[in-house]
């Protein structure tokens, strides 16, 4: 028995998928669809968007002046470019489970999440970005469900474990 639910759970698999190729000769043809997937506008469970759905933690090495200055400028650019997102203060030291200085940006919709993800993919410079959903289980969000851009940093996950 798997610890992970099947990715096909809740998906209509009654029609066989085509094996033909698209005009590029490489990608597989898809089934025709009348409506878009609901996941373009609604997060998959168990992501909880009631406060914010995703956290983006942008890490930089506070002892490296060039990284610190780049991160400060990146923080300002994000505040100017994406004012509808929740942007936290610029930390110059490690805080919470984070091993180096960082700042955090929260997204509230799948559209915002994809937009910030794609923007940071090409604009993050020397910074690493830890991205995690908010499901109500902080430990799992920061370990099993985390995604990294750039080199990952080891977190102090003991701070995230639920205490009795």
N, CA and C of each residue as an Amber inpcrd file, in Angstrom:
protein
   492
   0.8390000  -1.1910000   0.0000000   0.0000000   0.0000000   0.0000000
   0.8790000   1.2480000   0.0000000   0.5830000   2.1910000  -0.8610000
   1.3760000   3.4030000  -0.9910000   0.9650000   4.4600000   0.0320000
   1.9320000   5.2490000   0.4670000   1.6370000   6.3850000   1.3400000
   1.0230000   7.5380000   0.5600000   1.1750000   7.4780000  -0.7560000
   0.6740000   8.5480000  -1.6180000  -0.5910000   8.0930000  -2.3240000
  -1.6290000   8.9290000  -2.3470000  -2.8230000   8.5490000  -3.1160000
  -2.5090000   8.5370000  -4.6070000  -3.2280000   7.7430000  -5.3480000
  -3.0240000   7.6640000  -6.7870000  -3.3010000   9.0200000  -7.4280000
  -2.4270000   9.4830000  -8.3200000  -2.6960000  10.7330000  -9.0370000
  -3.9380000  10.6480000  -9.9270000  -4.3990000   9.4320000 -10.2220000
  -5.5910000   9.2520000 -11.0590000  -6.8840000   9.2940000 -10.2540000
  -6.7740000   9.3180000  -8.9240000  -7.9650000   9.3540000  -8.0680000
  -8.8150000  10.5870000  -8.4140000 -10.1040000  10.3590000  -8.7000000
 -11.0160000  11.4530000  -9.0270000 -10.9710000  11.8850000 -10.4810000
 -10.1640000  11.2260000 -11.2870000 -10.0240000  11.5890000 -12.7010000
 -10.8100000  10.5880000 -13.5530000 -11.5260000  11.0840000 -14.5490000
 -12.2700000  10.2080000 -15.4490000 -11.2890000   9.5190000 -16.3870000
 -11.1430000   8.2260000 -16.2240000 -10.2210000   7.4480000 -17.0670000
 -10.9780000   6.5110000 -18.0090000 -12.2740000   6.7970000 -18.2510000
 -13.0960000   5.9000000 -19.0690000 -12.6820000   5.9070000 -20.5390000
 -12.2110000   7.0230000 -21.0590000 -11.7970000   7.0820000 -22.4650000
 -10.3060000   6.7810000 -22.5640000  -9.9040000   5.9060000 -23.4720000
  -8.4760000   5.6360000 -23.6260000  -7.7630000   6.8720000 -24.2010000
  -6.5310000   7.0650000 -23.7680000  -5.7410000   8.1870000 -24.2920000
  -5.2380000   7.8490000 -25.6890000  -5.2210000   8.8290000 -26.6060000
  -4.7050000   8.5640000 -27.9490000  -3.1930000   8.3160000 -27.9090000
  -2.7210000   7.5290000 -28.8450000  -1.2850000   7.2490000 -28.9430000
  -0.6580000   8.0000000 -30.1170000  -1.4610000   8.7800000 -30.8210000
  -0.9580000   9.5420000 -31.9630000  -0.1100000  10.7180000 -31.4930000
   0.6970000  11.2220000 -32.4040000   1.5880000  12.3500000 -32.1040000
   0.9920000  13.6340000 -32.6840000   1.3280000  14.7360000 -32.0570000
   0.9470000  16.0460000 -32.5740000   1.8060000  16.3840000 -33.7870000
   1.5160000  17.5230000 -34.4240000   2.2260000  17.9050000 -35.6500000
   3.7220000  18.1220000 -35.4280000   4.1670000  18.3010000 -34.1840000
   5.6070000  18.4400000 -33.9500000   6.3270000  17.1000000 -34.0640000
   5.5560000  16.0150000 -34.1520000   6.1230000  14.6860000 -34.3150000
   6.6710000  14.0790000 -33.0370000   6.5640000  14.7740000 -31.9140000
   7.1370000  14.2920000 -30.6590000   6.0990000  14.1740000 -29.5510000
   5.3370000  15.2410000 -29.3370000   4.3980000  15.2560000 -28.2060000
   3.1580000  14.4320000 -28.5370000   2.5360000  13.9120000 -27.4780000
   1.3580000  13.0660000 -27.6380000   0.0880000  13.8970000 -27.7720000
  -0.8050000  13.4520000 -28.6400000  -2.0960000  14.1170000 -28.7990000
  -2.9060000  13.9310000 -27.5200000  -3.7180000  14.9100000 -27.2050000
  -4.5640000  14.8630000 -26.0160000  -6.0020000  14.6350000 -26.4050000
  -6.7870000  14.2300000 -25.4190000  -8.2220000  14.1060000 -25.6400000
  -8.7980000  15.5020000 -25.8450000  -9.7900000  15.6340000 -26.7090000
 -10.4380000  16.9390000 -26.8370000 -11.1490000  17.2950000 -25.5310000
 -11.1590000  18.5720000 -25.1990000 -11.7640000  18.9930000 -23.9330000
 -12.6980000  20.1760000 -24.1980000 -13.8700000  20.1110000 -23.6390000
 -14.8550000  21.1680000 -23.8190000 -14.5690000  22.3230000 -22.8640000
 -14.1940000  21.9920000 -21.6240000 -13.9080000  23.0300000 -20.6390000
 -12.4910000  22.8560000 -20.1100000 -11.9300000  23.9250000 -19.5750000
 -10.5980000  23.8670000 -18.9870000 -10.6250000  23.0920000 -17.6740000
  -9.4810000  22.5980000 -17.3030000  -9.3450000  21.9330000 -16.0070000
  -9.7010000  22.9190000 -14.9020000 -10.3930000  22.4800000 -13.8660000
 -10.7240000  23.3840000 -12.7640000  -9.4760000  23.8640000 -12.0020000
  -8.3410000  23.1560000 -12.1820000  -7.1310000  23.5110000 -11.4510000
  -6.4410000  24.7580000 -11.9880000  -6.9630000  25.3270000 -13.0890000
  -6.4710000  26.6350000 -13.5340000  -6.9670000  27.7430000 -12.6070000
  -8.0640000  27.4930000 -11.9190000  -8.6510000  28.5370000 -11.0670000
  -8.8210000  28.1230000  -9.6080000  -8.7070000  26.8300000  -9.3170000
  -8.8970000  26.3160000  -7.9590000  -7.7240000  25.4160000  -7.6040000
  -7.2140000  25.5540000  -6.3860000  -6.1000000  24.7100000  -5.9610000
  -6.5470000  23.2860000  -5.6810000  -5.6380000  22.3530000  -5.9160000
  -5.8840000  20.9460000  -5.5910000  -5.9020000  20.7800000  -4.0770000
  -6.7290000  19.8600000  -3.6060000  -6.7380000  19.5350000  -2.1800000
  -5.4380000  18.8260000  -1.8510000  -4.8670000  18.9820000  -0.7140000
  -5.3690000  19.6720000   0.4680000  -4.8540000  21.1090000   0.6190000
  -4.4450000  21.7450000  -0.4840000  -3.9770000  23.1340000  -0.3860000
  -5.1210000  23.9910000   0.1220000  -4.8110000  24.8090000   1.1310000
  -5.8170000  25.6500000   1.7780000  -5.5680000  27.1190000   1.4130000
  -6.3630000  27.6750000   0.5020000  -6.1520000  29.0650000   0.0960000
  -6.8380000  30.0950000   1.0030000  -7.3980000  29.6540000   2.1330000
  -8.1710000  30.5870000   2.9660000  -7.3210000  31.7320000   3.5110000
  -6.0530000  31.5050000   3.7750000  -5.1590000  32.5800000   4.2050000
  -4.1920000  32.9080000   3.0760000  -3.4770000  31.9530000   2.6240000
  -2.6820000  32.0080000   1.3950000  -2.3530000  30.5780000   1.0160000
  -2.2270000  30.3280000  -0.2610000  -2.0640000  28.9580000  -0.7310000
  -0.5990000  28.5250000  -0.8240000   0.2710000  29.4240000  -1.2560000
   1.6850000  29.0960000  -1.4120000   2.5650000  30.1680000  -0.7920000
   3.6900000  29.7030000  -0.2240000   4.7430000  30.5890000   0.2650000
   5.9600000  30.4250000  -0.6330000   6.5170000  31.5360000  -1.0290000
   7.7930000  31.5630000  -1.7480000   8.7970000  32.2210000  -0.8090000
   9.8080000  31.4700000  -0.3760000  10.8580000  32.0060000   0.4860000
  12.0970000  32.2070000  -0.3820000  12.5240000  33.4650000  -0.5300000
  13.6770000  33.7790000  -1.3630000  14.8830000  33.9230000  -0.4470000
  15.8350000  32.9840000  -0.5930000  17.0150000  32.9050000   0.2680000
  18.2120000  33.5940000  -0.3770000  19.0250000  34.2080000   0.4640000
  20.3030000  34.7450000   0.0060000  21.3070000  34.6000000   1.1440000
  22.5740000  34.5940000   0.7970000  23.6300000  34.4820000   1.8060000
  23.9220000  35.8820000   2.3410000  23.4890000  36.1290000   3.5700000
  23.5920000  37.4610000   4.1530000  25.0350000  37.9410000   4.2930000
  26.0100000  37.0380000   4.3130000  27.4190000  37.4200000   4.4350000
  28.0750000  37.7620000   3.1130000  27.3470000  37.5710000   2.0090000
  27.8900000  37.8800000   0.6800000  27.2080000  39.1590000   0.2050000
  27.9700000  40.2570000   0.2490000  27.4120000  41.5830000  -0.0250000
  26.6790000  41.6580000  -1.3710000  27.2490000  41.0640000  -2.4120000
  26.6080000  41.1230000  -3.7350000  25.2530000  40.4040000  -3.7220000
  25.1610000  39.2670000  -3.0350000  23.8820000  38.5470000  -2.9430000
  22.8690000  39.3390000  -2.1350000  23.3300000  39.9300000  -1.0490000
  22.4330000  40.7180000  -0.2030000  21.8580000  41.8960000  -0.9850000
  22.6940000  42.5780000  -1.7430000  22.2230000  43.7350000  -2.5270000
  21.2760000  43.2780000  -3.6360000  21.5960000  42.1610000  -4.2930000
  20.7050000  41.6470000  -5.3250000  19.3550000  41.2860000  -4.7170000
  19.3800000  40.5860000  -3.5790000  18.1330000  40.1730000  -2.9250000
  17.3130000  41.3890000  -2.5130000  17.9660000  42.4280000  -2.0290000
  17.2440000  43.6490000  -1.6410000  16.5590000  44.2720000  -2.8610000
  17.2590000  44.3050000  -3.9870000  16.6660000  44.8450000  -5.2130000
  15.5360000  43.9460000  -5.7260000  15.7250000  42.6300000  -5.6000000
  14.6780000  41.6910000  -6.0040000  13.4280000  41.8850000  -5.1470000
  13.6190000  42.0670000  -3.8630000  12.5120000  42.3350000  -2.9400000
  11.7520000  43.5900000  -3.3810000  12.4840000  44.6470000  -3.6850000
  11.8280000  45.8900000  -4.1300000  11.0850000  45.6770000  -5.4420000
  11.7060000  44.9710000  -6.3860000  11.0660000  44.7460000  -7.6860000
   9.7730000  43.9560000  -7.5160000   9.7960000  42.9230000  -6.6840000
   8.5940000  42.1190000  -6.4530000   7.5070000  42.9750000  -5.8170000
   7.8680000  43.8480000  -4.8790000   6.8760000  44.7310000  -4.2560000
   6.2570000  45.6690000  -5.2840000   7.0610000  46.1300000  -6.2270000
   6.5470000  47.0410000  -7.2640000   5.7620000  46.2930000  -8.3400000
   6.2360000  45.1100000  -8.7060000   5.6450000  44.3470000  -9.8150000
   4.3800000  43.5900000  -9.4180000   4.3210000  43.1110000  -8.1760000
   3.2300000  42.2430000  -7.7370000   2.6060000  42.7430000  -6.4300000
   2.0680000  43.9540000  -6.3960000   1.5430000  44.5010000  -5.1400000
   0.3260000  43.7440000  -4.6000000  -0.3200000  42.9430000  -5.4250000
  -1.4920000  42.1800000  -4.9730000  -1.0990000  40.9480000  -4.1540000
   0.1740000  40.5980000  -4.1810000   0.6520000  39.4770000  -3.3810000
   1.0490000  39.9940000  -1.9960000   1.1130000  39.1020000  -1.0190000
   1.5480000  39.4840000   0.3290000   3.0650000  39.3230000   0.3880000
   3.7570000  40.4230000   0.6500000   5.2200000  40.4370000   0.6650000
   5.6810000  40.8640000   2.0470000   6.5150000  40.0390000   2.6550000
   6.9790000  40.2950000   4.0170000   8.2940000  41.0670000   4.0140000
   8.7140000  41.4270000   5.1920000   9.9320000  42.2160000   5.3540000
  11.1560000  41.4620000   4.8560000  12.1840000  42.2290000   4.6000000
  13.4690000  41.7140000   4.1500000  14.2950000  41.3980000   5.3870000
  14.5020000  40.1150000   5.6520000  15.2800000  39.6970000   6.8180000
  16.7620000  39.6790000   6.4640000  17.5820000  40.1530000   7.3750000
  19.0310000  40.1450000   7.1600000  19.7230000  39.0910000   8.0080000
  18.9410000  38.1760000   8.5470000  19.4690000  37.0730000   9.3560000
  18.5100000  35.9030000   9.2130000  18.9490000  34.7000000   9.5680000
  18.0300000  33.5520000   9.5360000  16.8910000  33.7430000  10.5390000
  15.7020000  33.2990000  10.1730000  14.5310000  33.3370000  11.0700000
  13.7780000  32.0170000  10.9480000  13.1510000  31.6090000  12.0480000
  12.3660000  30.3730000  12.0480000  13.1880000  29.1890000  11.6000000
  12.6250000  28.3490000  10.7370000  13.3490000  27.1590000  10.2910000
  14.3480000  27.4340000   9.1690000  14.4440000  28.6860000   8.7450000
  15.2590000  29.0450000   7.5800000  16.7240000  29.2490000   7.9770000
  17.6630000  28.6000000   7.2750000  19.0670000  28.6100000   7.6800000
  19.8480000  29.8630000   7.2830000  19.3120000  30.6530000   6.3720000
  19.9640000  31.8920000   5.9410000  18.9000000  32.9830000   5.8510000
  19.3500000  34.1940000   5.6170000  18.4320000  35.3180000   5.4770000
  17.5050000  35.0960000   4.2850000  16.3280000  35.7200000   4.3450000
  15.3560000  35.5180000   3.2760000  14.2610000  36.5650000   3.3750000
  13.3940000  36.5600000   2.3780000  12.1090000  37.2460000   2.4780000
  11.0630000  36.3270000   1.8750000   9.8190000  36.5890000   2.2200000
   8.7230000  35.6930000   1.8470000   7.6640000  36.4270000   1.0440000
   7.1140000  35.7090000   0.0690000   5.9980000  36.2080000  -0.7350000
   4.9100000  35.1470000  -0.7070000   3.6630000  35.5550000  -0.4660000
   2.5210000  34.6330000  -0.4620000   1.6750000  34.8590000  -1.7050000
   1.1630000  33.7510000  -2.2600000   0.2390000  33.8310000  -3.3890000
  -1.1030000  33.2360000  -2.9720000  -2.1570000  33.6820000  -3.6500000
  -3.5230000  33.3430000  -3.2470000  -4.3320000  32.6030000  -4.3030000
  -3.8570000  32.6040000  -5.5470000  -4.5830000  31.9570000  -6.6360000
  -3.6060000  31.1270000  -7.4700000  -4.1020000  30.1330000  -8.2000000
  -3.2150000  29.3970000  -9.1010000  -2.5420000  30.3210000 -10.1200000
  -3.2710000  31.3250000 -10.5790000  -2.7050000  32.2660000 -11.5560000
  -1.5200000  33.0300000 -10.9560000  -1.6740000  33.5570000  -9.7430000
  -0.5710000  34.2620000  -9.0860000   0.6120000  33.3220000  -8.8550000
   0.3270000  32.1050000  -8.4160000   1.3850000  31.1450000  -8.1160000
   2.2060000  30.8290000  -9.3650000   1.5310000  30.5390000 -10.4580000
   2.2280000  30.2580000 -11.7110000   2.9800000  31.4620000 -12.2380000
   2.3920000  32.6400000 -12.0860000   3.0360000  33.8570000 -12.5530000
   4.3210000  34.1200000 -11.7780000   4.2540000  34.0550000 -10.4440000
   5.4550000  34.3140000  -9.6440000   6.5020000  33.2310000  -9.8900000
   6.0710000  31.9780000 -10.0040000   7.0070000  30.8880000 -10.2760000
   7.7740000  31.1470000 -11.5710000   7.0540000  31.4430000 -12.6470000
   7.7180000  31.6400000 -13.9440000   8.5720000  32.9010000 -13.9410000
   8.1360000  33.9450000 -13.2440000   8.9160000  35.1860000 -13.1750000
  10.2140000  34.9510000 -12.4070000  10.1250000  34.2480000 -11.2650000
  11.3330000  33.9800000 -10.4700000  12.2820000  33.0180000 -11.1770000
  11.7610000  32.1280000 -12.0110000  12.6200000  31.1870000 -12.7250000
  13.6880000  31.9130000 -13.5390000  13.3690000  33.0800000 -14.0550000
  14.3330000  33.8200000 -14.8760000  14.8700000  35.0840000 -14.2000000
  14.3400000  35.4560000 -13.0450000  14.7680000  36.6990000 -12.3960000
  15.3450000  36.5260000 -10.9900000  15.4990000  35.3010000 -10.5020000
  15.9340000  35.0990000  -9.1190000  17.4180000  35.3160000  -8.9100000
  18.1940000  35.3900000  -9.9940000  19.6300000  35.6320000  -9.8800000
  20.3110000  34.5720000  -9.0360000  21.1690000  34.9910000  -8.0690000
  21.9050000  34.0280000  -7.2520000  21.0850000  33.4500000  -6.1000000
  19.8530000  33.8690000  -5.9750000  19.0250000  33.4450000  -4.8410000
  18.4060000  32.0720000  -5.0820000  18.2610000  31.3080000  -4.0130000
  17.4860000  30.0720000  -4.0570000  16.0750000  30.4180000  -3.6010000
  15.1010000  29.6860000  -4.1190000  13.7150000  29.9210000  -3.7360000
  13.1010000  28.6020000  -3.2700000  12.5870000  28.6150000  -2.0380000
  11.8550000  27.4690000  -1.5160000  10.3650000  27.7870000  -1.6690000
   9.6400000  26.8950000  -2.3150000   8.2160000  27.0970000  -2.5780000
   7.4670000  25.9480000  -1.9220000   6.4690000  26.2920000  -1.1220000
   5.6770000  25.2280000  -0.5110000   4.2180000  25.6260000  -0.4170000
   3.3280000  24.6220000  -0.5320000   1.9080000  24.8860000  -0.3500000
   1.5990000  25.0010000   1.1350000   0.4340000  25.4850000   1.4460000
  -0.0610000  25.5230000   2.8200000  -1.2670000  24.6050000   2.8980000
  -1.0630000  23.4640000   3.5570000  -2.1040000  22.4480000   3.6560000
  -2.6210000  22.2750000   5.0730000  -2.0140000  22.9950000   6.0240000
  -2.3660000  22.8020000   7.4240000  -1.3730000  21.9110000   8.1530000
  -0.4260000  21.3320000   7.4230000   0.6160000  20.4930000   8.0210000
   1.9620000  21.1160000   7.6690000   2.4450000  22.0230000   8.5250000
   3.6690000  22.7680000   8.2390000   4.8710000  21.8640000   7.9810000
   4.9740000  20.8040000   8.7600000   6.1210000  19.9110000   8.5930000
   6.1160000  19.2950000   7.1900000   4.9870000  18.7210000   6.7980000
   4.8920000  18.0960000   5.4670000   5.0440000  19.1350000   4.3510000
   4.4530000  20.3240000   4.5580000   4.5660000  21.3860000   3.5480000
   6.0240000  21.7310000   3.2650000   6.8560000  21.7580000   4.3230000
   8.2610000  22.1610000   4.1950000   9.2060000  20.9960000   3.8830000
   8.6860000  19.7650000   3.8500000   9.5470000  18.6030000   3.5850000
   9.0610000  17.8490000   2.3450000   7.9710000  17.1160000   2.4550000
   7.4870000  16.2850000   1.3510000   6.9430000  17.0870000   0.1690000
   6.3370000  18.2360000   0.4320000   5.6480000  18.9800000  -0.6290000
   6.4270000  20.1860000  -1.1390000   7.6420000  20.3690000  -0.6810000
   8.4490000  21.5350000  -1.0370000   9.0360000  21.4020000  -2.4430000
   9.2120000  22.5460000  -3.0930000   9.8710000  22.6270000  -4.3980000
  10.9570000  23.6950000  -4.2920000  12.0840000  23.4640000  -4.9290000
  13.2090000  24.4110000  -4.8880000  13.5480000  24.9180000  -6.2790000
  13.8970000  26.1910000  -6.3400000  14.5800000  26.7650000  -7.4970000
  15.9830000  27.0710000  -7.0040000  16.9720000  26.5870000  -7.7080000
  18.3450000  26.7720000  -7.2530000  18.6830000  25.7490000  -6.1890000
  19.8670000  25.8630000  -5.6170000  20.2970000  24.8820000  -4.6130000
  19.4040000  24.9120000  -3.3780000  19.0000000  23.7280000  -2.8890000
  18.1920000  23.6890000  -1.6650000  19.0500000  23.9460000  -0.4320000
  18.4160000  24.4470000   0.6040000  19.0660000  24.6730000   1.8950000
  18.4220000  23.7520000   2.9190000  19.2120000  23.2100000   3.8490000
  18.6230000  22.3530000   4.8830000  17.8630000  23.2000000   5.8990000
  16.6270000  22.8250000   6.1680000  15.7880000  23.5680000   7.1110000
  15.8710000  22.9480000   8.4960000  15.5980000  23.7490000   9.5050000
  15.4660000  23.2420000  10.8680000  14.0140000  22.8020000  11.0430000
  13.7110000  21.6120000  10.5700000  12.3270000  21.1420000  10.5490000
  11.8000000  20.7690000  11.9230000  12.6760000  20.6510000  12.9170000
  12.2090000  20.3620000  14.2820000  11.2380000  21.4420000  14.7480000
  11.4610000  22.6800000  14.3270000  10.5830000  23.7890000  14.6980000
   9.1760000  23.6270000  14.1120000   9.0270000  22.8010000  13.0930000
   7.7460000  22.6680000  12.3930000   6.9160000  21.4780000  12.8610000
   7.5220000  20.6160000  13.6540000   6.7850000  19.4380000  14.1310000
   5.7810000  19.8430000  15.1960000   4.5960000  19.2210000  15.1050000
   3.5430000  19.5020000  16.0860000   3.9260000  18.9330000  17.4320000
   3.7590000  19.7200000  18.4420000   4.0480000  19.2880000  19.8150000
   2.7420000  18.8920000  20.4960000   2.7710000  17.8260000  21.3320000
   1.5340000  17.4180000  22.0220000   1.0920000  18.4510000  23.0540000
